[in-house]
Amino acid sequence: MTSQPTLTKADRGPEGPAGPGDPGASGGSGLHAGLKNRHLSMIAIGGVIGAGLFVGSSSGIATAGPGILLSYALVGTLVVLVMRMLGEMSAANPTSGSFSAHADRALGPWAGFSIGWLYWFFWVVVLAVEATAGAAILEGWIPAVPQWAWALIVMVVLTATNLVSVGSYGEFEFWFAGIKVVAIGAFIVVGGLAVFGVLPGVDSDKAGLANLTGEGGFLPHGPGAILTGVLLVVFSFMGSEIATLAAGESENPQRAVTKSTNSIIWRIGVFYLGSIFVVVTLLPWNDPSIKKDGSYVAALDSLGIAHAGQIMNFIVLTSVLSCLNSGLYTASRMAFSLGERGDAPKAFARTTSRGVPMTAIVASVVFGFVAVFFNYKFPDSVFLFLVNSSGAVALFVWLVICFSQLRMRKIIQREAPEKLVVRMWLYPYLTWAAAALIVFVLGYMLTDTEGESSGRTTVLLSLLVAALVVAVAFVKQRVAPRSPAPEAAER
């Protein structure tokens, strides 16, 4: 079995299962179970609400019209299936390596190495993207401080937060996610009342269910626009899996994973489908303000809410900071897991007395700073390459989760069937269906050739980077093979 993050029994609490490793295995005191149930609950809820939902939805609406609801529903269904698979594996074997550790055991060390490093690469690039986006908003509020300085300040503050303890990360994320959840909830309630004409003091002449079929119908650009919409919205769902990584540092990992997995359906239904439904019923899909101001700002403006743009900027900034906070946490824990398995420098697996993998955090943020520098110095060359070459990693991760679950179900059933507290529905048929859908989306992306960040460019560059990482994995395995664990030897 793949080694687990080191968690002391005292840290686990009386109910949580202790990891197989004992303190000292990683050269430090091990990760601490410092995340409380309320932290995990909010991380799970907030993980599906990215800044991409607020910022990127307008292009999806312009492309597919009201039919963008079907695009979100299709991707949402895929995410629910993938999270169910991941939940099955993580509830049986909680670890901060999550799907990378599961792939390591189910498919082989090369798979765990490859998907772990690709995921880490994805998140350090995200750090740069989000830091720049947050800095742009802050500079608009306080122009005396240059944008690069705001990016530096944001990165330093959140790095310090992560270095203090996992509890401080959880506390920050609890409030960041809480603001997002309250904001979206309020938007849905207020917008829904306006759509049905029962919002006191508001007379929106554009709102109504007729917007779903007016202006060219529900699919004004034809059924094919649904798939194009999928390409535009799929990456806004990245982050759903963070709860399974964080569960490894909770008081009761199995309970945390089970709860977050079971609640994924309503979270996606409410926050994605619910809020987008409100947007496309408050305004006609082709209203110029959606493209000009952004879908959520335009929707708030249509209700006559004062300072709608600044309100949305605050919510987007909160989402950006949440994404930065979780991105740094996620990248560092993946690096920690890679270090524990010998797929990264052993220093990555060392922790401080507070259970913080300091080297893994610092290494991750250093690469994040480098990416920020590239964004300011070479935005149209080096940084564009980084963004494009990491763009399809989300789909690669989901595909690996599918194939890992196909193998891990048999392993768990053979060795510890009582740990199957979360089960994938209609196994193995829905697993294969999800894998086929992911491959189809990747194939469809190859037909998108418009712009420097086209779907084809993203897939091809991501495949190139993935091929290089897999090649390194096989070379490493050949030059310095791991000693097989007893269970592996039996298989």
Secondary structure, DSSP 8 states (H G I E B T S, - for coil): --------HHHHTTTS---SS-TTTTSSS-----B-HHHHHHHHHHTT--HHHHHHHHHHHHHHGGGHHHHHHHHHHHHHHHHHHHHHHHHHS--TTHHHHHHHHHT-HHHHHHHHHHHHHHHHHHHHHHHHHHHHHHHHH-TTS-HHHHHHHHHHHHHHHHHH-HHHHHHHHHHHHHHHHHHHHHHHHHHHHHHTT--TT---SS-SGGGGTTTT-SSTT-THHHHHHHHHHGGGGTTTTHHHHHGGGBSSHHHHHHHHHHTHHHHHIIIIIIHHHHHHHHS-TT-HHHHHH-HHHHHHHHTT-TTHHHHHHHHHHHHHHHHHHHHHHHHHHHHHHHHHTTSS-GGGG---TTS--HHHHHHHHHHHHHHHHHHHHSTTTHHHHHHHHHTTHHHHHHHHHHHHHHHHHHHHHHH-GGG--S--TTTTHHHHHHHHHHHHHHHHHTT---STT-HHHHHHHHHHHHHHHHHHHHHHHHHS-----HHHHH-
